Amino acid sequence: MKNGNIQFVLDKQSRIIDHSGSTITHITFNTSKTSINKKLNTETNENGYFEKMTNFIKRNFKLGKRYLIVLHKEFVLSDNGDEGGFIRQLRKVGFTDIAVGDEYNDESISVNWYGNLIGKNTWREFDCCYLVGTPNSRFESHVIHLCQYTDKHDWRIGLGVRMGKLNLSRILT
């Protein structure tokens, strides 16, 4: 405590994370929510993108390994809280040992959504992670990461608006 003020020290995470043992596979597909929804066949209630992804996962699945699959919440859970289209497609290709959201109890597959993993490390021991869809991070998370990776901790954040347009030069000042 200094002059009646409490000071906090932010321990920065190392900039180096060893991913040398990782393999990244990119499947060419427009993964915006709109594009994924366009692949829905309303007559059969089947989604071509989910079919492609679940077949890929099934082909590469190995017993004894644990898999985390992350995508948009609307594809994991329906509006009424039932299983969403992606979970139904996983079951259709034969997967039964599936955890949804935070309900992980040692299942071989855990399906979660962007934004629900923040601040948690339940999945740190998993062997494989599939990102199924484009993650749309909130603006605030970019600022937090910037603060973690730089030595500057006094950020004044504001949006500069001029003639109805965003003035990018004044976003971070």
Solvent accessible surface area in square Angstrom, and as a share of the most:
residue,aa,sasa,rsa
1,M,182,0.81
2,K,121,0.51
3,N,139,0.71
4,G,59,0.57
5,N,95,0.49
6,I,119,0.60
7,Q,123,0.55
8,F,182,0.76
9,V,134,0.77
10,L,91,0.45
11,D,125,0.65
12,K,79,0.34
13,Q,94,0.42
14,S,70,0.45
15,R,160,0.58
16,I,147,0.75
17,I,92,0.47
18,D,116,0.60
19,H,120,0.54
20,S,100,0.64
21,G,82,0.79
22,S,65,0.42
23,T,124,0.72
24,I,161,0.82
25,T,85,0.50
26,H,149,0.67
27,I,42,0.21
28,T,114,0.66
29,F,46,0.19
30,N,97,0.50
31,T,29,0.17
32,S,44,0.28
33,K,82,0.35
34,T,86,0.50
35,S,19,0.12
36,I,0,0.00
37,N,71,0.36
38,K,156,0.66
39,K,97,0.41
40,L,73,0.37
41,N,73,0.37
42,T,118,0.68
43,E,165,0.74
44,T,79,0.46
45,N,89,0.46
46,E,51,0.23
47,N,10,0.05
48,G,35,0.34
49,Y,6,0.02
50,F,7,0.03
51,E,79,0.36
52,K,95,0.40
53,M,10,0.04
54,T,0,0.00
55,N,53,0.27
56,F,38,0.16
57,I,0,0.00
58,K,106,0.45
59,R,172,0.63
60,N,60,0.31
61,F,49,0.20
62,K,121,0.51
63,L,165,0.82
64,G,80,0.77
65,K,84,0.36
66,R,77,0.28
67,Y,8,0.03
68,L,15,0.08
69,I,0,0.00
70,V,2,0.01
71,L,0,0.00
72,H,13,0.06
73,K,104,0.44
74,E,82,0.37
75,F,11,0.05
76,V,0,0.00
77,L,41,0.20
78,S,40,0.26
79,D,157,0.81
80,N,119,0.61
81,G,49,0.47
82,D,84,0.43
83,E,57,0.25
84,G,2,0.02
85,G,21,0.21
86,F,0,0.00
87,I,0,0.00
88,R,108,0.40
89,Q,14,0.06
90,L,0,0.00
91,R,93,0.34
92,K,130,0.55
93,V,20,0.12
94,G,55,0.53
95,F,21,0.09
96,T,111,0.65
97,D,70,0.36
98,I,17,0.08
99,A,3,0.02
100,V,31,0.18
101,G,3,0.03
102,D,78,0.40
103,E,124,0.55
104,Y,38,0.14
105,N,117,0.60
106,D,110,0.57
107,E,30,0.13
108,S,23,0.15
109,I,1,0.00
110,S,0,0.00
111,V,0,0.00
112,N,0,0.00
113,W,37,0.13
114,Y,50,0.19
115,G,55,0.53
116,N,27,0.14
117,L,44,0.22
118,I,135,0.69
119,G,83,0.80
120,K,84,0.36
121,N,88,0.45
122,T,72,0.42
123,W,22,0.08
124,R,163,0.59
125,E,110,0.49
126,F,30,0.12
127,D,81,0.42
128,C,43,0.26
129,C,71,0.43
130,Y,24,0.09
131,L,111,0.55
132,V,0,0.00
133,G,6,0.06
134,T,58,0.33
135,P,68,0.43
136,N,106,0.54
137,S,68,0.44
138,R,177,0.65
139,F,89,0.37
140,E,90,0.41
141,S,31,0.20
142,H,104,0.47
143,V,18,0.10
144,I,102,0.52
145,H,97,0.43
146,L,63,0.32
147,C,22,0.13
148,Q,48,0.21
149,Y,82,0.31
150,T,40,0.23
151,D,112,0.58
152,K,94,0.40
153,H,96,0.43
154,D,83,0.43
155,W,56,0.20
156,R,159,0.58
157,I,85,0.43
158,G,35,0.33
159,L,118,0.59
160,G,3,0.03
161,V,105,0.61
162,R,154,0.56
163,M,176,0.79
164,G,71,0.69
165,K,149,0.63
166,L,94,0.47
167,N,20,0.10
168,L,133,0.66
169,S,89,0.58
170,R,137,0.50
171,I,26,0.13
172,L,65,0.33
173,T,87,0.51
